[in-house]
Amino acid sequence: MSIVAVRVLSTVNAAYGTTLSAEQLASKISDPASAVSFDRSAFSFFSEADGSLQISFLDEMHVDPTAAS
């Protein structure tokens, strides 16, 4: 696992006591249903992870930034 994924997952999982994998988080942040359901992991990614770290994670996980936004 890359340092980017470790840093993001440390931030997201620590905030809510979850144990998401990088793949699970990538799926959540690119799924519009996460916004509708107020998914706390996706919220944590967008509100607590540094912006440059978010961009690096999206790139690393091959998530389309438009889909994530």
Buried (B, 14 or more C-beta within 10 A) or exposed (E): EEEBBEBBBEBBBEBEEBEBEBEEBBBBBBBEEBBEEEBBBBBBBBEBBEEEBBBBBBEBBEBEEEEBE
